Amino acid sequence: MAEGTMFEKLNSQKNYMQIARQIRNLIRDGTLKVGTQLPPERDLVQQFGASRASVREALSALEMLGLIECRGGQGNFIKADGSDGTIDGELLRTLLQDHDPYEIFEARLE
């Protein structure tokens, strides 16, 4: 990892999946705790070396999975911790691999 940042540059896998996985792993290992505010989107874009669209898609997926919450005008905050069973790596991988974040959201509404 680059000095001064907690995120890693992305590889060839779908960018939003890698972003979501990194944030999920930081939540799981306790680096990002409930209530912690994520950096602004423009900072995440720079730190991940990704497009704004990829960052937004990852944040949307994490929000739909209940791991983060978006507080309008304030930013994105960690909503779940690694101890409550909400972070299932296999489930997240499966969902993010084969489904668009909006499909996940629609399924959660049903």
N, C-alpha and C positions, 0 to 999 in steps of 0.2 A: 504494500500500500504506500501511496505517496505520503510524504511527511505533511502533517497538518490536515489530513482528511481521513475519515473512517471508511470511505467507500473505495472500491476497486474499479478500474476501467473495465469495460465490457468485452466479451469475446463474441464469436459468431452466432451463438444461440439468440433467440428472440430477445431483444434488448429489454423489453418490459418485464419479461420473466426473470431475467438476471437481476434487475433492479429490485423487483418484489422479493426475490429470494435473499438478496443481500440484506435488505431491511428486515425481513423476517428472521434471519439468522442473528442479526444484531439485537433484536427483541428477545429472542430465545436465550442468548448468552448473557443478557442483562445489561449490555452496553446501552441500549435504548430502553428506558423504563416507562411504565404507564405515566402519562402526563407530559412526557418529554416532547418538545416541539421539534419537528423535523426542519432542516434548513429550507429556505424558500426554494421554489421550483428552479429559479435561475441558477442558484448555487448547486442544486442537485444535477442540473444539466451539465454544468461545468465539471463537477466532481466525477460523474459517471462517464463523461465524454459521450453523452447520448443526446438525442433530440428532445425537445420539450414535449413532443407528442408521446414519446416512449416513457418519459417520466410521468406524465399525466395518466397514461394507461396503467402503469404500475401502481400509482397511488390510488386510482379508481379500483383496481383489483383488490388491493389491500383493504380499502375501505369497505368494499362489498363483502369481503371475508370477515369483517369485524375487527381487523387488527389495528386500523388507524381510524381517526375521525377527522373530517374537514370542518373547521369552524370558520364560517364565512368571514372574510376580512381579517382573520387572525392567523390562519395557517393550518397545517396538518399536525395532529398530535397522536401519540401512541395511545391506543385504547385498551389493548390486551397485554398480558405478560405471559411469559413462557410456562407458568405454573398452572394455568387454568384449563389446559387442554385445547385451547382455541388455535394453537399453532401446530398443526399436523403436517409435517413436511411432505409426506406422501400425498396427502389430499391436496395440498397447495400445488405440488408439482403436476399432479394429474389434471387439476382444474386449469392451471395456467398453460399447460402444454396443449390441450385440445380445445380449449374454449376461450372465446373472447370475454373480457371482463364484463361486458354488458349481458352476455348470456348467463354468466354466473349470477349477476344481479337479478335478472328475470327469474331464474330458478329459485333464488332465495325468497322472492316475493310470493311464489306459489305455495 
